[in-house]
Amino acid sequence: MDATTTIPQRLGTAPAAEAVADLDRNSVRSVDRAVSLLLALGNVDSGVGVTEIARSLGLHKSTASRLLATLQKRGLVDQDGQSGKYRLGVAMVLLGGHAEKMLDLRTIAWPELQGLARSVKATTTLGSLEGDSVVTVAWSDGSGMSHQRAARNLPLHATAPGKVLLSNRPEREVIRLSKVGFTPYTAHTIVRLDLLLEELARVRRRGFATAFGENEPDVNAVAVPIFDYHSSVVAALEVRASGNRIQPSRVPELIEAVRNAAAAITARIGGVAATA
């Protein structure tokens, strides 16, 4: 009696478990496809048709159509009434803005800042634009301690991070600063507008800035940009040390290390490096 009542229960349990597992797999696959679809739409500017996006993702057209319709109901996707093409919706913009507010660049950059300081055996800084100067939001000497904002702001025209940040600003901003006047901190400080504009053009072309004794007589530095998702420069990553520890001959080695660290930070904040 017990056996005959138990066997059907066992027989009925396995198919039920398999059905649940299949449902889970299908749900995960649908989510993965939806995410892939959103990422694909994020790579186009003028929208894309359902046939094209289905082909690019290897989906059947009807599957892509159903996914797009579901995403459209949630505001994650929008369809142009005339062309019928799809693009990211307003809800994605709101989510992106919320995610951007949640980012703490200093916290995200800290592991790279610390690792870079240890590898090159020099001080590393993370600088951002604040008014007409650079503010150091974090720095590391490789000791493992978390150093927060520095006590003073630094000039844009006489520091490597400043040049990186200034190179991303419109030329009229540089001209405005020149009317206020560039302070000559040392004999090597660039104080002429034409020479600074040439220097900033060089920074944009090379993708890095240097400062050899321009703000402090015996301090040399190199810096590279960190980009946001608009490919705009949001911060500068710098390596600085005394003049005898950073010679011009060491610049290529340092630039490679700083670029790798900056690329990692850029990727972690969802940024896109600008192309030359």
NORKA-V440042 format. One record per backbone hydrogen bond with DSSP energy under -1.0 kcal/mol. CO is the residue of the C=O (numbers start at 0). NH is the residue of the N-H. Records with the same first field share a line. If there is no record, write none. Layout:
CO->NH  NH
This chain:
0->4
1->5
2->6
5->9
6->10
7->11
8->12
9->13
11->15
12->16
13->17
14->18
15->19
16->20
17->21
18->22
19->23
20->24
21->25
22->26
23->27
24->28
25->29
26->30
27->31
28->32
29->33
30->34
31->35
32->36
33->37
34->38
35->39
36->40
37->41
39->42
40->43
47->85
48->52
49->53
50->54
51->55
52->56
53->58
59->63
60->64
61->65
62->66
63->67
64->68
65->69
66->70
67->71
68->72
69->73
70->75
71->74
74->90
75->88
77->86
79->83
84->79
85->47
86->77
88->92
89->93
90->94
91->95
92->96
93->97
94->98
95->99
96->100
97->101
103->107
104->108
105->109
108->112
109->113
110->114
111->115
112->116
113->117
114->118
115->119
116->120  121
122->239
123->139
124->237
125->136  137
126->235
127->134
129->132
132->129
133->153
134->127
135->149
137->125
139->123
146->138
153->133
158->162
159->163
160->164
161->165
162->166
165->168
169->172  173
170->174
171->175
172->176
173->177
174->178
175->179
176->180
182->184
185->188
191->195
192->196
193->197
194->198
195->199
196->200
197->201
198->202
199->203
200->204
201->205
202->206
208->222
210->220
215->218
217->242
218->212
219->240
220->210
221->238
222->208
223->236
225->233  234
227->230  271
231->227
234->225
235->126
236->223
237->124
238->221
239->122
240->219
241->244  245
246->249
247->250
249->253
250->254
251->255
252->256
253->257
254->258
255->259
256->260
257->261
258->262
259->263
260->264
261->265
262->266
263->267
264->268
265->270
266->269
